[in-house]
Amino acid sequence: MAKARVEIARLDNSAATRSDLLDLFSRVQLIRQAEQRLTTLFADGEVPGFIHLSIGQEGVAAGVGAALGRDDTLASNHRGHGHAIAKGLDLDRFFLEIMGRDEGYCRGRGGSMHIADMSVGMLGANGIVGAGLPIAVGSALAHQVRRTGGLATVFFGDGALAEGVVLESLNLAALWKLPLLFVCENNGWSEFSPTAKQFAADVKDLAAAFGIRSRLVDGNDAVEVWQAARQFCDEIRDGGGPRLLECMTKRVRGHFEGDPQKYRVGVDTTEMGDDDPVVRLAGRLSDAGVSDDEIQAVTARAVAAIEAAVAAGRAGSQPSFERMLDGVYARQVANG
Amino acid sequence: MAEVRFGQAINRAISDAMAQDPTVVMFGEDVAAAGGPFGVTRGLAERFGGERVRDTPISEATIVGAAVGAAMSGLRPIVEIMFMDFITLAMDALVNQAAKAHFMFGEQCSVPMVVRTPHGGGISAGPQHSQCLEAWLAHVPGLKLVCPATIADSYSLLRAAIADPNPVIFVENKALYALKGELPDEPENVAIGAARTARAGQDLTIVTYGAALAPALDAAATLASQGVEAEVIDLRSIQPWDEAAVRRSLARTHRLIVFHEAVEAFGVGAEIVARMSDVAFDELDAPPLRVGAPFSPPPFAKSLEQQFQPSADRLIHAARRVLT
């Protein structure tokens, strides 16, 4: 088995065309605008429960999402809005769900932590830290056995690294040479604690221990994430077995919306400045000769799409309790 | 009609399902090359190949979690948890993932998977290899759980479990692996949730399942020699359980004992007794009773375990209480 190599990716911009960059920027902005809007909806009481925002981390979701095909599957986590949007979920049904409506993705039963769309291979956000990894192992097994030509992806944070299933899943994926892309979004925080105090190892060493090739990228640069993910996806599709992409990024908001983040004062800032993935990508677009007007037009389209989705969410109906009770068990298989 | 052992009937059910449906796969600890710790899956890897029948590392959480992901992605996995005690390690995958995916994702998907796992048995396996934990799982909305008592049911219930669109726990009592009996060439279909009357009677209803059926029938035979005809209902399925069948029987006998190998407190018997006390209170001529294991972990020493295991004698003693 080949030993893992860790490379700091520093890919140049030349492989990304104008339309690639615009596609990435559109994904990043859709996620950013959706979550910015959620902060106000949450503050206004229009969104109940817990929401975990990925503001600052959009470059990871957008970059990986752009490297995936429609039939590739994706297991997500509690901070999963970006993954869902990047996989191409319908924004109306996304907001309908988060606002607890019958027409939402989960008929109002799941909410923010359980957004899923099986029709595009989005196997669900997940409220249990690390739980997506074994699910992605199983989905990758299905791709392998059914010879779909597709692959599975799982997003997990550095906070998940101390979970036992991470080790189990890396091991099984390596043993079975599964078509599986592990994506570790390293934002430095394990809920309310710095990961440095929570995890004594390093994810690249963990991957290397199982012979899984990994790469460390700047998660705030969607282009870099996209290029690395695309290369890994190609290698995985060629039968190379699992790969792990570690994306360094930043959690701008709290662990959950409403988190006062007192633990962060004096330790870490919640500002990104030039590291903001939106700023970085806009810079890339300018470098590629895209005009400010064009860039602003993409942003305006994202804002309009989100406003339309919020309006759709508000217009949704209340779910039926009787219908819910009838939905505990499936009557037929409806997968894949 | 062939005479087979309990485990061979299970093996045939898996084999027939795999032959019929290429999306059925099986994985677990030592199920392929070694043929399973109790020899149940012997020969399946040879017949269906290493892609569909796989040995896994000792990783219960990921075995069951992977079954969930595989089921959501178009396969019908059958996985094995070597002893039911080890299901503790896979509880997130079962309780938070398998049980909830259909409901939680708004019915976009189903999770057609089977977890085979052995419980109980009284084989001096000690506190961590002997527990009957079915009540835990029966408590979780979204899971189904079956527990066969006979050769024919082990085949038919497993086929039903594999065909079911929901996660089904298939519980095998270790004592039954020694059981030998006839398996018809074309076993009948058994629906999950349908009980079976193992012995007809009109004086007392004994509800049981799994390996407890045999001592229940022994007790019924002893009672018959004393002029009491007990009806013995083999539940076969714990979640859902056949409430109507128990109620019909109670309408004739007016007396109820639930008899199982699992610990009595907070158990399957507690649920059945509570439910019947509610919906069939007027039928009851005596307090409904449970007979199960005492509130203790299962012990190792033979002498201790014999006293721990619910026996025909304890059942007869309880029967006397409800008959006087």
HADDOCK unambig.tbl for C-alpha pairs under 7 A between the chains (distance, minus, plus):
assign (segid A and resid 105 and name CA) (segid B and resid 105 and name CA) 6.72 0.50 0.50
assign (segid A and resid 105 and name CA) (segid B and resid 106 and name CA) 6.25 0.50 0.50
assign (segid A and resid 106 and name CA) (segid B and resid 104 and name CA) 6.05 0.50 0.50
assign (segid A and resid 106 and name CA) (segid B and resid 105 and name CA) 4.40 0.50 0.50
assign (segid A and resid 106 and name CA) (segid B and resid 106 and name CA) 3.57 0.50 0.50
assign (segid A and resid 107 and name CA) (segid B and resid 106 and name CA) 5.04 0.50 0.50
assign (segid A and resid 109 and name CA) (segid B and resid 104 and name CA) 5.46 0.50 0.50
assign (segid A and resid 109 and name CA) (segid B and resid 106 and name CA) 6.63 0.50 0.50
assign (segid A and resid 110 and name CA) (segid B and resid 104 and name CA) 5.03 0.50 0.50
assign (segid A and resid 110 and name CA) (segid B and resid 105 and name CA) 6.40 0.50 0.50
assign (segid A and resid 114 and name CA) (segid B and resid 104 and name CA) 6.86 0.50 0.50
assign (segid A and resid 114 and name CA) (segid B and resid 105 and name CA) 6.69 0.50 0.50
assign (segid A and resid 116 and name CA) (segid B and resid 105 and name CA) 6.11 0.50 0.50
assign (segid A and resid 118 and name CA) (segid B and resid 108 and name CA) 6.42 0.50 0.50
assign (segid A and resid 134 and name CA) (segid B and resid 62 and name CA) 4.93 0.50 0.50
assign (segid A and resid 134 and name CA) (segid B and resid 65 and name CA) 4.70 0.50 0.50
assign (segid A and resid 134 and name CA) (segid B and resid 66 and name CA) 4.78 0.50 0.50
assign (segid A and resid 135 and name CA) (segid B and resid 65 and name CA) 5.19 0.50 0.50
assign (segid A and resid 135 and name CA) (segid B and resid 66 and name CA) 4.84 0.50 0.50
assign (segid A and resid 135 and name CA) (segid B and resid 68 and name CA) 5.95 0.50 0.50
assign (segid A and resid 135 and name CA) (segid B and resid 69 and name CA) 3.98 0.50 0.50
assign (segid A and resid 136 and name CA) (segid B and resid 66 and name CA) 6.98 0.50 0.50
assign (segid A and resid 136 and name CA) (segid B and resid 69 and name CA) 5.91 0.50 0.50
assign (segid A and resid 137 and name CA) (segid B and resid 66 and name CA) 5.40 0.50 0.50
assign (segid A and resid 137 and name CA) (segid B and resid 69 and name CA) 6.92 0.50 0.50
assign (segid A and resid 138 and name CA) (segid B and resid 66 and name CA) 3.66 0.50 0.50
assign (segid A and resid 138 and name CA) (segid B and resid 67 and name CA) 5.67 0.50 0.50
assign (segid A and resid 138 and name CA) (segid B and resid 68 and name CA) 6.68 0.50 0.50
assign (segid A and resid 138 and name CA) (segid B and resid 69 and name CA) 4.25 0.50 0.50
assign (segid A and resid 138 and name CA) (segid B and resid 70 and name CA) 4.14 0.50 0.50
assign (segid A and resid 139 and name CA) (segid B and resid 69 and name CA) 4.61 0.50 0.50
assign (segid A and resid 139 and name CA) (segid B and resid 70 and name CA) 4.62 0.50 0.50
assign (segid A and resid 139 and name CA) (segid B and resid 73 and name CA) 5.46 0.50 0.50
assign (segid A and resid 141 and name CA) (segid B and resid 70 and name CA) 6.41 0.50 0.50
assign (segid A and resid 142 and name CA) (segid B and resid 70 and name CA) 5.26 0.50 0.50
assign (segid A and resid 142 and name CA) (segid B and resid 73 and name CA) 5.93 0.50 0.50
assign (segid A and resid 142 and name CA) (segid B and resid 74 and name CA) 6.59 0.50 0.50
assign (segid A and resid 142 and name CA) (segid B and resid 75 and name CA) 6.11 0.50 0.50
assign (segid A and resid 145 and name CA) (segid B and resid 51 and name CA) 6.69 0.50 0.50
assign (segid A and resid 165 and name CA) (segid B and resid 61 and name CA) 6.64 0.50 0.50
assign (segid A and resid 165 and name CA) (segid B and resid 62 and name CA) 6.28 0.50 0.50
assign (segid A and resid 168 and name CA) (segid B and resid 59 and name CA) 6.01 0.50 0.50
assign (segid A and resid 168 and name CA) (segid B and resid 62 and name CA) 6.24 0.50 0.50
assign (segid A and resid 169 and name CA) (segid B and resid 62 and name CA) 6.38 0.50 0.50
assign (segid A and resid 327 and name CA) (segid B and resid 103 and name CA) 5.62 0.50 0.50
assign (segid A and resid 327 and name CA) (segid B and resid 107 and name CA) 6.74 0.50 0.50
assign (segid A and resid 328 and name CA) (segid B and resid 103 and name CA) 5.21 0.50 0.50
assign (segid A and resid 328 and name CA) (segid B and resid 141 and name CA) 6.65 0.50 0.50
assign (segid A and resid 328 and name CA) (segid B and resid 142 and name CA) 5.45 0.50 0.50
assign (segid A and resid 329 and name CA) (segid B and resid 102 and name CA) 6.98 0.50 0.50
assign (segid A and resid 329 and name CA) (segid B and resid 142 and name CA) 5.63 0.50 0.50
assign (segid A and resid 329 and name CA) (segid B and resid 166 and name CA) 6.55 0.50 0.50
assign (segid A and resid 330 and name CA) (segid B and resid 102 and name CA) 6.64 0.50 0.50
assign (segid A and resid 330 and name CA) (segid B and resid 110 and name CA) 5.94 0.50 0.50
assign (segid A and resid 330 and name CA) (segid B and resid 165 and name CA) 5.94 0.50 0.50
assign (segid A and resid 330 and name CA) (segid B and resid 166 and name CA) 6.05 0.50 0.50
assign (segid A and resid 331 and name CA) (segid B and resid 165 and name CA) 6.41 0.50 0.50
assign (segid A and resid 332 and name CA) (segid B and resid 165 and name CA) 5.27 0.50 0.50
assign (segid A and resid 333 and name CA) (segid B and resid 110 and name CA) 5.52 0.50 0.50
assign (segid A and resid 333 and name CA) (segid B and resid 112 and name CA) 6.81 0.50 0.50
assign (segid A and resid 333 and name CA) (segid B and resid 165 and name CA) 4.90 0.50 0.50
assign (segid A and resid 334 and name CA) (segid B and resid 109 and name CA) 5.33 0.50 0.50
assign (segid A and resid 334 and name CA) (segid B and resid 110 and name CA) 5.84 0.50 0.50
assign (segid A and resid 335 and name CA) (segid B and resid 72 and name CA) 5.78 0.50 0.50
assign (segid A and resid 335 and name CA) (segid B and resid 73 and name CA) 6.08 0.50 0.50
assign (segid A and resid 335 and name CA) (segid B and resid 74 and name CA) 5.31 0.50 0.50
assign (segid A and resid 335 and name CA) (segid B and resid 109 and name CA) 5.65 0.50 0.50
assign (segid A and resid 335 and name CA) (segid B and resid 110 and name CA) 6.60 0.50 0.50
assign (segid A and resid 336 and name CA) (segid B and resid 73 and name CA) 5.03 0.50 0.50
assign (segid A and resid 336 and name CA) (segid B and resid 74 and name CA) 4.34 0.50 0.50
